[in-house]
Amino acid sequence: MKDKLILAIKGFILGIANIIPGVSGGTLAITLGIYEELIATISHLFSNIKKNLSFIIPIGIGAIISVLAMSKLINYSLEKFPIPTTLFFIGLIVGGIPLIYKKVDKEKSKLSNMSAFLITFLFIIVLTFLKDGLGAVNLDSLNIGLIFLIFVVGMIAAATMVIPGISGSFVLMLLGFYKPILNTISNITNFNILSHNMMILIPFGLGIVIGIILIAKLIEYLLKKHEIITYFAILGFIVSSIISLFVGLFEYSFDLYQILVGTLLFIVGNIVGYKLGDE
């Protein structure tokens, strides 16, 4: 029972991570110590369905609860306390880096590994400066074409949720779907527009499921055939995403209270990330 509770807590954190722009669910899955098993479980869900479901259901429940329960709170926190909120998640990510570094420490001098690190590092740094995006999409009036586009966007978001270092919510912002989708989730209990919301969330959810399965199979192949170089690429994603999150903080006005609280939450996040990753 304790193991299932820990998995649910990790799922809860992953759910929140996919709400916050710039925070990668894939990165936190690694730092929380569940990434490889999660990828393998998704790729072979039906090969040992009882065992796989016992692993993935607590994570899924935790993630769903966090998305439904925390979307409004996260919106509020990012609006009122952006620095402490972001620093907590940076702390979570940093806390898991030592566990990843142990996997690649002996191979760090190879040129191919360092090249993989540098390529993924620079990719995220470039994405960091793509701030404008396409502008928010209007989902008030739906048609077949827009519903299909929502499905495709769900698949793209799923890929970025699984690939470490790339924030699904950040990509949604670039595509103009972040606020419309988050508003739809926030208003899921508004029964006056329930059918409209379902016409958005069902294709989006299906896109996420299919996208996650496809990208999970690719990641599993890379980890099996090219484990060390893949982890160096993942480290590049992670380190650059931390820098990206720090850069984003300079958009806000600093005050001593937010800096002190943010520093404290960074330390708390660091400890939580390290401890959960070691469970």
RORODREN-434780 format. One record per residue (C-alpha): residue number from 1; x, y, z; chain. Coordinates in pm, whole numbers, plus 32768, in hexadecimal, padded with zeros to 4 digits. Layout:
N
<NUM, <X, Y, Z>, 'A'>
...
***
This chain:
279
<1, <8000, 8000, 8000>, 'A'>
<2, <8121, 80EB, 8050>, 'A'>
<3, <81B6, 80B0, 7EF4>, 'A'>
<4, <806A, 8106, 7E4D>, 'A'>
<5, <804C, 8244, 7F1C>, 'A'>
<6, <81AC, 82B0, 7EBA>, 'A'>
<7, <8158, 826E, 7D4B>, 'A'>
<8, <801A, 833E, 7D6E>, 'A'>
<9, <80E3, 845D, 7E08>, 'A'>
<10, <81DA, 844B, 7CE8>, 'A'>
<11, <80B7, 844A, 7BF2>, 'A'>
<12, <8026, 857A, 7CA4>, 'A'>
<13, <816F, 8635, 7C76>, 'A'>
<14, <817F, 85CD, 7B07>, 'A'>
<15, <801E, 8650, 7AD2>, 'A'>
<16, <8079, 87A3, 7B62>, 'A'>
<17, <81BA, 87AB, 7A94>, 'A'>
<18, <80F4, 878D, 7952>, 'A'>
<19, <8022, 88BC, 79B2>, 'A'>
<20, <8146, 89A9, 79EC>, 'A'>
<21, <81EB, 8A39, 78B1>, 'A'>
<22, <835B, 89E3, 78A1>, 'A'>
<23, <8349, 88BA, 798F>, 'A'>
<24, <8370, 8768, 78E4>, 'A'>
<25, <82AD, 863C, 795E>, 'A'>
<26, <83B1, 8558, 78BD>, 'A'>
<27, <84C7, 8603, 797F>, 'A'>
<28, <8411, 85D8, 7AC9>, 'A'>
<29, <83C1, 846D, 7A77>, 'A'>
<30, <853B, 8436, 7A60>, 'A'>
<31, <858D, 84F8, 7B9B>, 'A'>
<32, <8476, 8441, 7C54>, 'A'>
<33, <8510, 82F3, 7BEB>, 'A'>
<34, <83EE, 8268, 7B1D>, 'A'>
<35, <8447, 82C8, 79B8>, 'A'>
<36, <84D6, 8182, 7930>, 'A'>
<37, <83C9, 80AA, 79D2>, 'A'>
<38, <82BA, 819A, 795D>, 'A'>
<39, <833C, 818B, 77F7>, 'A'>
<40, <8353, 800D, 7800>, 'A'>
<41, <81F8, 7FF0, 789A>, 'A'>
<42, <8156, 80CE, 7793>, 'A'>
<43, <820C, 801D, 7675>, 'A'>
<44, <81A1, 7EC1, 76EB>, 'A'>
<45, <805E, 7F0E, 77A0>, 'A'>
<46, <7FAD, 7DCF, 7730>, 'A'>
<47, <80D1, 7CDB, 7753>, 'A'>
<48, <80AD, 7CC4, 78CE>, 'A'>
<49, <7F76, 7D8F, 7900>, 'A'>
<50, <7F3B, 7D48, 7A72>, 'A'>
<51, <809A, 7DAF, 7ADA>, 'A'>
<52, <80A2, 7ED8, 79ED>, 'A'>
<53, <7F51, 7F5D, 7A5E>, 'A'>
<54, <7FB6, 7F3F, 7BCD>, 'A'>
<55, <80D8, 8028, 7B7B>, 'A'>
<56, <8031, 811D, 7A8F>, 'A'>
<57, <7ED8, 8144, 7B31>, 'A'>
<58, <7F55, 81EE, 7C73>, 'A'>
<59, <802B, 82DA, 7BA1>, 'A'>
<60, <7F06, 8322, 7ABA>, 'A'>
<61, <7E18, 835F, 7BDB>, 'A'>
<62, <7F0F, 844D, 7C80>, 'A'>
<63, <7F46, 8507, 7B36>, 'A'>
<64, <7DD2, 8528, 7AE7>, 'A'>
<65, <7D7F, 85A0, 7C46>, 'A'>
<66, <7E94, 86A4, 7C3A>, 'A'>
<67, <7E2B, 8729, 7AE2>, 'A'>
<68, <7CBC, 8744, 7B45>, 'A'>
<69, <7CF8, 87C7, 7CA5>, 'A'>
<70, <7E2A, 889F, 7C70>, 'A'>
<71, <7DF6, 894F, 7B21>, 'A'>
<72, <7D4A, 8A7D, 7BBE>, 'A'>
<73, <7E3C, 8A86, 7CE5>, 'A'>
<74, <7F6A, 8A70, 7BFD>, 'A'>
<75, <7EDA, 8B89, 7B28>, 'A'>
<76, <7EB3, 8C59, 7C62>, 'A'>
<77, <800D, 8C01, 7CE7>, 'A'>
<78, <80B7, 8C53, 7B9E>, 'A'>
<79, <7FFD, 8D9D, 7B8D>, 'A'>
<80, <8034, 8E0A, 7CF7>, 'A'>
<81, <8171, 8D4D, 7D5E>, 'A'>
<82, <8229, 8CED, 7C1D>, 'A'>
<83, <8386, 8CEB, 7CB3>, 'A'>
<84, <8348, 8C02, 7DDF>, 'A'>
<85, <826D, 8B1B, 7D0B>, 'A'>
<86, <8373, 8AF9, 7BF9>, 'A'>
<87, <8495, 8AD6, 7CEE>, 'A'>
<88, <83E6, 89B3, 7D9B>, 'A'>
<89, <83D8, 88F4, 7C53>, 'A'>
<90, <853E, 8951, 7BFB>, 'A'>
<91, <859C, 88BC, 7D4D>, 'A'>
<92, <84E0, 877B, 7CF9>, 'A'>
<93, <85A1, 875B, 7BB2>, 'A'>
<94, <86F5, 87AC, 7C4B>, 'A'>
<95, <86B8, 86B0, 7D64>, 'A'>
<96, <86AB, 8592, 7C6C>, 'A'>
<97, <87E1, 85E8, 7BA0>, 'A'>
<98, <88D9, 8526, 7C7E>, 'A'>
<99, <8813, 83E7, 7C44>, 'A'>
<100, <8829, 8417, 7ACB>, 'A'>
<101, <8997, 847C, 7AD2>, 'A'>
<102, <89F2, 8332, 7B7B>, 'A'>
<103, <897B, 827E, 7A3F>, 'A'>
<104, <8A6C, 8336, 7958>, 'A'>
<105, <8B90, 83A1, 7A34>, 'A'>
<106, <8C89, 829E, 79AD>, 'A'>
<107, <8C3F, 82F4, 7840>, 'A'>
<108, <8C46, 8471, 7853>, 'A'>
<109, <8D8A, 849D, 7790>, 'A'>
<110, <8D11, 8403, 7646>, 'A'>
<111, <8CE1, 84FC, 7529>, 'A'>
<112, <8B9B, 845E, 74AF>, 'A'>
<113, <8B02, 8478, 7609>, 'A'>
<114, <8B6A, 85E2, 7638>, 'A'>
<115, <8AE8, 8633, 74DA>, 'A'>
<116, <8994, 859F, 7533>, 'A'>
<117, <8991, 8672, 766F>, 'A'>
<118, <89EC, 87AF, 75B1>, 'A'>
<119, <88E9, 877B, 749B>, 'A'>
<120, <87C4, 874F, 758A>, 'A'>
<121, <8846, 8863, 766E>, 'A'>
<122, <8851, 895E, 754F>, 'A'>
<123, <86FC, 88EC, 74CC>, 'A'>
<124, <864D, 894D, 7611>, 'A'>
<125, <8713, 8A91, 7630>, 'A'>
<126, <8698, 8AF6, 74D5>, 'A'>
<127, <8531, 8A9C, 7535>, 'A'>
<128, <8556, 8B77, 766A>, 'A'>
<129, <8560, 8CAF, 7593>, 'A'>
<130, <842C, 8C53, 74C4>, 'A'>
<131, <8341, 8D16, 75A4>, 'A'>
<132, <8232, 8D9B, 74BE>, 'A'>
<133, <818F, 8C60, 7436>, 'A'>
<134, <8061, 8C6D, 7351>, 'A'>
<135, <7F69, 8D1A, 7439>, 'A'>
<136, <7E4A, 8C75, 74F0>, 'A'>
<137, <7D62, 8B9B, 741E>, 'A'>
<138, <7BEC, 8BDA, 743C>, 'A'>
<139, <7B37, 8A97, 749B>, 'A'>
<140, <79DF, 8B35, 74CB>, 'A'>
<141, <7965, 8AB8, 7379>, 'A'>
<142, <79CB, 8953, 7321>, 'A'>
<143, <79CC, 88A0, 71D3>, 'A'>
<144, <7A5A, 8757, 7150>, 'A'>
<145, <7B9D, 87F7, 70E0>, 'A'>
<146, <7BDB, 88A1, 722E>, 'A'>
<147, <7B85, 8762, 72EF>, 'A'>
<148, <7C84, 86A1, 721D>, 'A'>
<149, <7D83, 87B5, 725C>, 'A'>
<150, <7D44, 8794, 73D4>, 'A'>
<151, <7D89, 861D, 73B1>, 'A'>
<152, <7ED3, 8662, 72FB>, 'A'>
<153, <7F35, 8767, 73FF>, 'A'>
<154, <7EF1, 865F, 750C>, 'A'>
<155, <7FE5, 8573, 7460>, 'A'>
<156, <80EE, 8685, 744C>, 'A'>
<157, <80B8, 86E0, 75BA>, 'A'>
<158, <80D5, 8570, 761A>, 'A'>
<159, <8225, 8550, 756B>, 'A'>
<160, <82AB, 867E, 7627>, 'A'>
<161, <8222, 85F6, 776F>, 'A'>
<162, <82E9, 84B5, 7740>, 'A'>
<163, <842A, 854C, 76B5>, 'A'>
<164, <84EF, 85DA, 77DD>, 'A'>
<165, <853D, 874C, 77DF>, 'A'>
<166, <8429, 87B2, 76EF>, 'A'>
<167, <82F9, 8846, 779B>, 'A'>
<168, <81AB, 87D5, 770C>, 'A'>
<169, <8103, 890D, 7793>, 'A'>
<170, <8212, 89EB, 76F8>, 'A'>
<171, <81DC, 894C, 75A2>, 'A'>
<172, <8064, 897C, 75CF>, 'A'>
<173, <80AB, 8AEC, 7611>, 'A'>
<174, <8177, 8B06, 74CF>, 'A'>
<175, <8058, 8A63, 740E>, 'A'>
<176, <7F54, 8B45, 74B2>, 'A'>
<177, <7E98, 8A2A, 7563>, 'A'>
<178, <7F18, 8A51, 76C9>, 'A'>
<179, <7E1A, 8B47, 7756>, 'A'>
<180, <7CED, 8ABA, 7696>, 'A'>
<181, <7D38, 8955, 770B>, 'A'>
<182, <7D83, 89C0, 7872>, 'A'>
<183, <7C43, 8A90, 787E>, 'A'>
<184, <7B7E, 8963, 77FF>, 'A'>
<185, <7C12, 8886, 7912>, 'A'>
<186, <7BCE, 8994, 7A17>, 'A'>
<187, <7A60, 89A3, 79AA>, 'A'>
<188, <7A2A, 882A, 799B>, 'A'>
<189, <792A, 8840, 7AB7>, 'A'>
<190, <785E, 8948, 79FF>, 'A'>
<191, <7742, 8866, 798A>, 'A'>
<192, <76AA, 8976, 78AF>, 'A'>
<193, <77C7, 894A, 77B8>, 'A'>
<194, <7822, 87E0, 780A>, 'A'>
<195, <77DF, 8757, 76AC>, 'A'>
<196, <78B4, 886A, 760F>, 'A'>
<197, <79CF, 8827, 7702>, 'A'>
<198, <79BF, 86B1, 76BB>, 'A'>
<199, <79D9, 86F4, 7545>, 'A'>
<200, <7B26, 879D, 7593>, 'A'>
<201, <7BAF, 86B9, 76A2>, 'A'>
<202, <7B58, 8566, 7606>, 'A'>
<203, <7C1C, 8596, 74BF>, 'A'>
<204, <7D32, 8644, 7580>, 'A'>
<205, <7D40, 8520, 7676>, 'A'>
<206, <7D3F, 841D, 755D>, 'A'>
<207, <7E5C, 84D7, 74B5>, 'A'>
<208, <7F21, 84D1, 75FA>, 'A'>
<209, <7EEC, 8359, 762B>, 'A'>
<210, <7F53, 82FD, 74C6>, 'A'>
<211, <8077, 83F2, 74CA>, 'A'>
<212, <80FB, 836B, 7614>, 'A'>
<213, <80EF, 8201, 7598>, 'A'>
<214, <81A8, 8253, 7454>, 'A'>
<215, <82BA, 8327, 74F2>, 'A'>
<216, <82E0, 8231, 7615>, 'A'>
<217, <8337, 811C, 751F>, 'A'>
<218, <843F, 81FB, 747D>, 'A'>
<219, <84D8, 825E, 75CC>, 'A'>
<220, <84DB, 80F2, 763F>, 'A'>
<221, <8598, 808D, 7503>, 'A'>
<222, <8699, 81A1, 7538>, 'A'>
<223, <86CD, 8144, 76A6>, 'A'>
<224, <86FD, 7FD5, 764B>, 'A'>
<225, <87E6, 8007, 7522>, 'A'>
<226, <8898, 814C, 757F>, 'A'>
<227, <8863, 8179, 76F6>, 'A'>
<228, <898F, 8253, 7752>, 'A'>
<229, <897B, 8344, 762C>, 'A'>
<230, <8801, 8360, 7662>, 'A'>
<231, <8837, 83BF, 77CD>, 'A'>
<232, <8938, 84C5, 7766>, 'A'>
<233, <8834, 8555, 7679>, 'A'>
<234, <8738, 854E, 7797>, 'A'>
<235, <882F, 8603, 787A>, 'A'>
<236, <8853, 870E, 776E>, 'A'>
<237, <86DB, 873A, 776A>, 'A'>
<238, <86CC, 874D, 78E5>, 'A'>
<239, <87EC, 8841, 7922>, 'A'>
<240, <8773, 892C, 780F>, 'A'>
<241, <860C, 891E, 788F>, 'A'>
<242, <8687, 898D, 79E7>, 'A'>
<243, <8739, 8AB3, 7945>, 'A'>
<244, <85FF, 8AFC, 787A>, 'A'>
<245, <852A, 8B06, 79B6>, 'A'>
<246, <8623, 8BF0, 7A61>, 'A'>
<247, <8626, 8CD5, 7931>, 'A'>
<248, <84AA, 8CE3, 793E>, 'A'>
<249, <84B9, 8D67, 7AA2>, 'A'>
<250, <8558, 8EAD, 7A2C>, 'A'>
<251, <840F, 8F0B, 7986>, 'A'>
<252, <837F, 8F4D, 7AE1>, 'A'>
<253, <83C4, 9062, 7BD8>, 'A'>
<254, <848C, 8FE5, 7D01>, 'A'>
<255, <8441, 9031, 7E6B>, 'A'>
<256, <84F0, 8FB1, 7FA3>, 'A'>
<257, <83C0, 8EE9, 801B>, 'A'>
<258, <83A1, 8E20, 7ED7>, 'A'>
<259, <8518, 8DE4, 7EC8>, 'A'>
<260, <8527, 8D63, 8031>, 'A'>
<261, <83F3, 8C87, 800B>, 'A'>
<262, <846E, 8C13, 7EB5>, 'A'>
<263, <85C2, 8BB4, 7F43>, 'A'>
<264, <851A, 8AED, 8058>, 'A'>
<265, <8435, 8A3D, 7F5F>, 'A'>
<266, <8560, 89F5, 7E7C>, 'A'>
<267, <860A, 8943, 7F9F>, 'A'>
<268, <84C9, 8888, 7FF5>, 'A'>
<269, <849B, 8825, 7E88>, 'A'>
<270, <8604, 87B2, 7E75>, 'A'>
<271, <85DA, 86D0, 7FA4>, 'A'>
<272, <848A, 8648, 7F2C>, 'A'>
<273, <8518, 8602, 7DCF>, 'A'>
<274, <8646, 854C, 7E5B>, 'A'>
<275, <8581, 8480, 7F58>, 'A'>
<276, <8468, 841D, 7E6A>, 'A'>
<277, <8563, 83C7, 7D5B>, 'A'>
<278, <8611, 82DC, 7E4C>, 'A'>
<279, <84CE, 8227, 7EAE>, 'A'>
***
